Amino acid sequence: MEEVLKNLFDEVDNSHEEMMALWKKLVNRDCGSGNKAGVDSVGRDIQEILEGLGFKVRFHEYEKAGNMLVADYGDFSKPFIVLTGHMDTVFKDGQAAERPFTVKDGKAYGPGVLDMKGGVTILLTAMKLLTKIGYDRYGIRIILAGDEEVGHGSSHAGNDFLKEAKGAVMGFNMETGFMDNGIVIERKGCRRYRIDVDGVGAHAGNNPEDGRSAVEELCHKILDIQKLTDFEEGTTLNCGVIGGGTVANAIPEHAWCILDIRFRTQKGLDRVDKALKEIEKKVYVPDTKTTIKVILDVPAMEKRQESIDLCERANTIAIEAGLAPIHPIAVGGGSDSAFLVYAGVPTICALGVRGEFNHTVREYAVVDSLFEREKMLLALLMKL
Ligand SMILES: [Zn+2]
């Protein structure tokens, strides 16, 4: 291994305490997606760290969601890379005090320890070590979202992400790492719709002929909707929750359901969306009216050959540096890597600490993976 990288690895070995302290500091605070003040205060702490290293830091500010931090370093007349992640967690206020950062049997616990305070710790430590040696292989842009866990539902962070990532030559997402060293190159997208049907209520015994059953109408439509599933295309539809009517002796005036769609490509989603518009207009039971509304939208990280190639090159570099091999995987859960890929950036995701059970109180991260993944990121940034 070449001298510079070896020295960087030594620095990591000598920085365990400092890294653990930063990890702990990031975990021991409430910053669920709903707590804007909490997320923004994490952003200011990270701003201070990065400005101390010579980064130019700015924020995209949102009224109802945690702000997005963007930090630039180096010469942007050169090709630049994007390092990304998020600062929010899925946990409610009070969790940081209730179950603070703890280490037991080589595993770290605490809200967001895996998803993704570990990844943020790795990112910030890498920046500290690389700026110290005058890193200038690429311009570096860091993008840290403040509302990733809620899919940027009440901000325009998705669009801001696209704009900031555009033109980058590579993207690295420090998200939750997987136990088997799989590196994510594809994630399914998720879109959810609420479907409401209004009919005409009537007494089931006295004047049923005056009624127009919303439940009946919805049943027809659910059958049409379920037929849109295409396993080969990777687009699946599930009317997962349904409701309607009030009492058994009334023709139901109203019915509703929640439709969840998982998709691998925008093309697949567009096909379904178009068909849903037809289904919305179509009427089986006269005088009923249907409305279909999007209530959640998480784009897919589409599989691209450039991302697979990047993962293969990263694997070669990891092995040459004496680190564990990695391999490309596809997963169901979404991340902001979708935006990187839409911006045309070859991207590898889930480079953060390894662990299990994120989004639950059983969440843990393997402590040693903090240092392993630190070395991997440094090797990639020095060699790719
Ligand atoms: Zn995450």
Residues whose N, C-alpha, C, O or C-beta is under 5 A from the ligand:
A	BS01	ZN	D115 M116 E175
